[in-house]
Amino acid sequence: MIALSFMFAMSMALANEPVATKTDILDEMTRRLLDGQMAPGNIETRLMALAPAERFEVIMFLRRSGLLTGKSLSVDRLLTMGSDTEVRH
């Protein structure tokens, strides 16, 4: 029961968390680049909250700057409308 309550509280906290804009993400990623850090582990989820056109712009910045490496996203996934927070692997 405690685990269920915890999961509900976490989902409510995430639901109330403001969605970052393209500018917010680019600003944060620029700071990370200058600090020598990589993109956070939840970057795909955050990208999927953006509109597809904005998502492409951020991905281009992340790839060119070296902050986004590894497995690429499929075109179908990239074109999915925003607010899809499920990460598919």
DAFEN-V67119 format. One record per residue. N is the residue number from 1. RES is the residue in one small letter. SS is DSSP state (H for helix, E for strand, L for the rest). PHI is phi in whole degrees, 0 to 359 (999 if undefined). Layout:
{{N;RES;SS;PHI} {N;RES;SS;PHI}}
//
This chain:
{{1;m;L;999} {2;i;H;296} {3;a;H;297} {4;l;H;296} {5;s;H;296} {6;f;H;296} {7;m;H;297} {8;f;H;295} {9;a;H;298} {10;m;H;294} {11;s;H;295} {12;m;H;292} {13;a;H;295} {14;l;H;292} {15;a;H;294} {16;n;H;272} {17;e;L;289} {18;p;L;295} {19;v;L;282} {20;a;L;288} {21;t;L;272} {22;k;H;304} {23;t;H;297} {24;d;H;302} {25;i;H;294} {26;l;H;297} {27;d;H;297} {28;e;H;296} {29;m;H;292} {30;t;H;296} {31;r;H;299} {32;r;H;298} {33;l;H;299} {34;l;H;293} {35;d;L;272} {36;g;L;77} {37;q;L;258} {38;m;L;266} {39;a;L;294} {40;p;L;292} {41;g;L;296} {42;n;L;264} {43;i;H;297} {44;e;H;297} {45;t;H;299} {46;r;H;293} {47;l;H;296} {48;m;H;291} {49;a;L;280} {50;l;L;274} {51;a;L;294} {52;p;H;308} {53;a;H;296} {54;e;H;291} {55;r;H;302} {56;f;H;300} {57;e;H;299} {58;v;H;293} {59;i;H;298} {60;m;H;300} {61;f;H;298} {62;l;H;296} {63;r;H;293} {64;r;H;294} {65;s;H;276} {66;g;L;85} {67;l;L;279} {68;l;L;241} {69;t;L;234} {70;g;L;94} {71;k;L;303} {72;s;L;273} {73;l;L;268} {74;s;L;289} {75;v;H;300} {76;d;H;302} {77;r;H;294} {78;l;H;295} {79;l;H;272} {80;t;L;299} {81;m;L;299} {82;g;L;298} {83;s;L;74} {84;d;L;271} {85;t;L;266} {86;e;L;285} {87;v;L;269} {88;r;L;253} {89;h;L;242}}
//
